[in-house]
Amino acid sequence: MRNLYFLLVLLLNSLVGYSQAATKPVVGVAAFTSEVDSKYSGAVAEKVVQIVTNTRRFTVVDRTSYDKVKEELEFQKTEAFLDSKNTAKQDVALAAQNMIIGNILKMSVYAIKNTDGSVNGYKSSVAFTLKVNEVETGQTTEAESFQTSVSPLMLSPESAVNEALKSIEPKLSEYFIKTFPLTTKISKVLTVKKESAAVVLISGGKEFGFKEGDKLIVEKNELIDGKPYPSQIGELKVVKVAGNDFSECAVSDGGKEILSRFNAAEKLTCKLIVK
């Protein structure tokens, strides 16, 4: 079992390292609080981790198992690991920029019985709230409420809970996409026409979940009263996903200013347009 936790720690460290190179936000999912006492509550946090990971927009740190990870980190400080080159660094494993915090309001799991009193199956429904806490500033978004549909009749309570949670997947995906706009940068200007950028290469490809046809706005960032003030200067359209790390984009607006500011080494931000 300890080997499993050790592998988890190594995975967290490698994910955090990748996020620094690819500029994906690092998001932690905390263990959920609950207004009800149910042994199936953990399934809600697991579903949130799954949905956030599947968006491919974040480096996800699953903190729902943090106590076990911390126990492993402390164990590695003992004499058994003094000469080991594989000891995990504790500070690295704690680098989430935002924490997703959930509270379960309702967890209904009930048996459907036959006329003779025997159990025919189980149904379930779940209600919970989510909010996002920015670790550095302590700022928190407003809580968003989620209510599943009642599950179909299932053979076990666990499968009933999981089926109920499936009904909320589209709304959860939409919530995370809108809460965390996908942001990247221009890595290279590939084609110039009439002193304007015509085709650019942006950081992020399949690993970011980009696809052909995606549109992004290009923003410049000024410091006003010590705070960043973004303003739109152009627009891009993904025409080719060039592997895991890059995408080629046609410049549909603002090519001249994009080229000028890129050549001046100004910081330009590209943000995915969410429909």
C-alpha positions as CSV (number, residue, x, y, z in Angstrom):
1,M,0.0,0.0,0.0
2,R,2.9,2.4,0.8
3,N,4.2,1.8,-2.7
4,L,0.9,3.0,-4.1
5,Y,1.1,6.2,-2.1
6,F,4.7,6.7,-3.0
7,L,3.8,6.4,-6.7
8,L,1.0,9.0,-6.2
9,V,3.5,11.4,-4.7
10,L,5.8,11.0,-7.6
11,L,2.9,11.6,-10.0
12,L,1.9,14.8,-8.2
13,N,5.5,16.1,-8.5
14,S,5.8,15.3,-12.2
15,L,2.4,17.0,-12.9
16,V,3.4,20.2,-11.1
17,G,6.7,20.3,-13.0
18,Y,4.9,19.9,-16.3
19,S,2.4,22.7,-15.4
20,Q,5.3,25.2,-15.0
21,A,6.5,24.4,-18.6
22,A,3.0,24.3,-20.2
23,T,1.4,27.2,-18.1
24,K,-1.6,25.1,-17.2
25,P,-3.2,26.3,-13.9
26,V,-2.6,23.9,-11.1
27,V,-5.9,23.0,-9.4
28,G,-6.4,21.1,-6.2
29,V,-9.6,19.2,-5.2
30,A,-10.0,19.2,-1.4
31,A,-11.9,16.5,0.5
32,F,-15.6,17.5,0.5
33,T,-17.4,18.5,3.6
34,S,-20.9,17.0,4.0
35,E,-24.2,17.9,5.7
36,V,-25.1,14.2,5.7
37,D,-23.4,11.1,7.0
38,S,-23.0,8.8,4.1
39,K,-20.2,6.3,3.1
40,Y,-20.8,7.2,-0.5
41,S,-19.9,10.9,-0.2
42,G,-16.4,10.3,-1.5
43,A,-17.8,9.4,-4.9
44,V,-18.8,13.1,-5.4
45,A,-15.2,14.4,-5.0
46,E,-14.0,11.5,-7.2
47,K,-16.4,12.6,-9.9
48,V,-15.2,16.2,-9.7
49,V,-11.6,15.1,-10.0
50,Q,-12.6,13.1,-13.1
51,I,-14.4,15.9,-14.8
52,V,-11.7,18.5,-14.1
53,T,-9.0,16.1,-15.4
54,N,-11.0,15.3,-18.5
55,T,-11.3,19.0,-19.5
56,R,-7.5,18.7,-20.1
57,R,-7.2,22.4,-19.1
58,F,-5.5,21.9,-15.8
59,T,-2.9,20.1,-13.8
60,V,-5.1,18.4,-11.2
61,V,-3.8,17.6,-7.7
62,D,-6.2,15.3,-5.9
63,R,-6.2,16.4,-2.3
64,T,-9.0,14.1,-1.3
65,S,-6.3,11.5,-0.4
66,Y,-4.0,14.2,1.0
67,D,-3.8,12.7,4.5
68,K,-2.4,9.4,3.0
69,V,0.1,11.4,0.8
70,K,1.2,13.5,3.8
71,E,1.7,10.3,5.8
72,E,3.9,8.9,3.1
73,L,5.9,12.1,2.9
74,E,6.5,12.0,6.7
75,F,7.5,8.3,6.5
76,Q,10.1,9.2,3.9
77,K,11.9,11.3,6.5
78,T,12.7,8.3,8.6
79,E,16.1,6.5,8.5
80,A,14.9,4.0,5.9
81,F,15.0,6.8,3.3
82,L,18.1,8.6,4.4
83,D,20.1,7.3,1.4
84,S,17.3,7.1,-1.0
85,K,17.4,9.3,-4.2
86,N,13.6,8.9,-4.6
87,T,12.5,10.9,-1.6
88,A,9.7,13.2,-2.6
89,K,9.9,16.9,-1.9
90,Q,7.1,17.9,0.4
91,D,6.9,21.6,-0.7
92,V,6.5,20.6,-4.4
93,A,3.5,18.5,-3.7
94,L,1.6,21.5,-2.2
95,A,1.8,23.9,-5.2
96,A,-1.9,24.2,-6.2
97,Q,-2.8,27.8,-7.3
98,N,-6.6,27.2,-6.8
99,M,-8.5,24.8,-4.5
100,I,-11.9,23.4,-5.5
101,I,-14.0,23.2,-2.3
102,G,-17.2,21.2,-2.2
103,N,-20.0,20.7,0.3
104,I,-22.5,17.8,0.0
105,L,-26.0,19.0,0.8
106,K,-28.0,15.8,0.1
107,M,-27.1,12.2,-0.5
108,S,-30.2,10.1,-1.1
109,V,-29.7,6.4,-1.5
110,Y,-32.8,4.2,-1.1
111,A,-33.9,0.7,-1.9
112,I,-36.8,-0.1,-4.2
113,K,-38.6,-3.1,-2.8
114,N,-40.8,-5.8,-4.4
115,T,-44.3,-6.5,-3.1
116,D,-42.9,-9.4,-1.0
117,G,-40.4,-7.0,0.7
118,S,-37.3,-8.1,-1.1
119,V,-35.0,-5.5,-2.6
120,N,-35.4,-5.0,-6.3
121,G,-32.6,-2.4,-6.7
122,Y,-31.5,1.0,-5.6
123,K,-31.9,4.6,-6.7
124,S,-30.0,7.7,-5.7
125,S,-29.8,11.5,-6.1
126,V,-27.2,14.0,-4.9
127,A,-27.0,17.7,-4.3
128,F,-23.8,19.7,-3.6
129,T,-22.1,23.1,-4.0
130,L,-18.7,24.0,-5.4
131,K,-16.6,27.1,-5.0
132,V,-13.0,27.9,-6.0
133,N,-10.5,29.4,-3.6
134,E,-7.5,31.2,-5.0
135,V,-4.7,30.1,-2.7
136,E,-2.5,33.2,-2.9
137,T,-5.1,35.9,-2.4
138,G,-7.7,33.9,-0.5
139,Q,-10.4,35.1,-2.9
140,T,-13.4,32.8,-3.3
141,T,-15.9,32.5,-6.1
142,E,-19.6,32.3,-5.3
143,A,-20.9,28.8,-4.5
144,E,-22.4,27.1,-7.5
145,S,-25.2,24.5,-6.8
146,F,-25.5,21.2,-8.5
147,Q,-28.4,18.7,-8.4
148,T,-28.3,15.4,-10.1
149,S,-31.3,13.6,-11.6
150,V,-32.6,10.5,-9.9
151,S,-30.6,7.5,-11.1
152,P,-32.2,4.6,-12.9
153,L,-32.8,1.4,-10.9
154,M,-29.4,-0.2,-10.2
155,L,-28.2,-3.4,-8.6
156,S,-26.1,-1.7,-5.8
157,P,-26.1,1.6,-3.9
158,E,-22.7,2.4,-5.3
159,S,-23.8,2.0,-8.9
160,A,-26.9,4.1,-8.2
161,V,-24.8,7.0,-6.8
162,N,-22.4,6.8,-9.8
163,E,-25.3,6.8,-12.3
164,A,-26.8,9.8,-10.6
165,L,-23.5,11.7,-10.8
166,K,-23.3,10.9,-14.5
167,S,-26.3,13.1,-15.1
168,I,-24.4,16.2,-13.8
169,E,-21.3,15.7,-15.9
170,P,-22.2,18.3,-18.7
171,K,-23.0,21.0,-16.2
172,L,-19.8,20.3,-14.2
173,S,-17.7,20.5,-17.4
174,E,-19.3,23.8,-18.4
175,Y,-18.7,25.2,-14.9
176,F,-15.0,24.5,-14.9
177,I,-14.5,25.7,-18.5
178,K,-16.1,29.0,-17.7
179,T,-14.5,29.4,-14.3
180,F,-11.0,28.7,-15.7
181,P,-10.7,30.3,-19.2
182,L,-7.9,28.4,-21.1
183,T,-5.0,30.9,-21.4
184,T,-1.8,30.5,-23.4
185,K,0.7,32.6,-25.3
186,I,2.1,33.2,-28.9
187,S,5.3,31.2,-29.2
188,K,6.3,32.2,-32.8
189,V,5.0,34.2,-35.8
190,L,5.0,31.8,-38.7
191,T,3.7,33.9,-41.6
192,V,3.8,37.7,-42.2
193,K,1.7,39.4,-44.9
194,K,1.7,43.1,-45.5
195,E,3.5,43.9,-42.2
196,S,0.8,41.9,-40.3
197,A,1.0,38.5,-38.5
198,A,-1.0,36.1,-40.7
199,V,-0.3,32.7,-39.0
200,V,1.1,32.3,-35.5
201,L,2.1,29.3,-33.3
202,I,0.6,29.2,-29.8
203,S,1.8,27.1,-26.9
204,G,-0.6,24.2,-26.3
205,G,-1.9,21.4,-28.5
206,K,-3.6,18.1,-27.7
207,E,-2.5,18.3,-24.1
208,F,-4.5,21.5,-23.7
209,G,-7.5,20.0,-25.5
210,F,-7.3,22.5,-28.4
211,K,-9.1,21.5,-31.6
212,E,-9.3,22.9,-35.1
213,G,-11.9,25.7,-35.3
214,D,-11.3,27.0,-31.7
215,K,-11.1,30.8,-31.5
216,L,-9.0,32.8,-29.1
217,I,-8.8,36.5,-28.3
218,V,-5.3,38.1,-28.0
219,E,-4.9,40.5,-25.1
220,K,-2.1,42.9,-24.1
221,N,-1.7,43.6,-20.4
222,E,-0.9,47.0,-18.9
223,L,-0.1,47.7,-15.3
224,I,-2.5,50.4,-13.9
225,D,-2.1,51.3,-10.3
226,G,0.0,48.2,-9.9
227,K,-2.7,45.9,-11.2
228,P,-2.8,44.1,-14.6
229,Y,-5.4,45.6,-17.0
230,P,-6.0,43.4,-20.1
231,S,-7.4,44.8,-23.4
232,Q,-8.1,42.9,-26.6
233,I,-5.9,43.6,-29.6
234,G,-6.8,40.7,-31.9
235,E,-8.3,37.3,-32.6
236,L,-7.0,33.9,-33.7
237,K,-8.5,30.7,-35.1
238,V,-6.9,27.3,-34.6
239,V,-6.2,25.8,-38.1
240,K,-3.9,22.9,-37.1
241,V,-3.1,21.1,-33.8
242,A,0.6,20.4,-34.2
243,G,1.0,17.6,-31.7
244,N,0.8,17.8,-27.9
245,D,2.5,21.1,-27.3
246,F,1.6,23.6,-30.1
247,S,-1.2,24.7,-32.4
248,E,-1.1,26.8,-35.6
249,C,-3.5,29.7,-35.7
250,A,-4.7,32.0,-38.5
251,V,-4.9,35.7,-37.4
252,S,-8.4,36.9,-38.1
253,D,-8.1,40.3,-36.5
254,G,-5.3,42.6,-35.2
255,G,-2.4,41.1,-37.2
256,K,-0.4,44.3,-37.4
257,E,-0.5,45.1,-33.7
258,I,0.1,41.5,-32.8
259,L,3.2,41.5,-34.9
260,S,4.5,44.8,-33.6
261,R,4.0,43.9,-29.9
262,F,5.3,40.4,-30.4
263,N,8.5,41.7,-32.0
264,A,8.9,44.1,-29.1
265,A,8.8,41.1,-26.8
266,E,5.7,42.4,-25.0
267,K,3.7,39.8,-23.1
268,L,0.6,38.8,-25.0
269,T,-2.1,36.5,-23.6
270,C,-4.3,34.3,-25.8
271,K,-7.6,33.3,-24.1
272,L,-10.0,30.7,-25.5
273,I,-13.4,32.0,-26.4
274,V,-16.0,29.9,-24.6
275,K,-19.4,29.8,-26.4
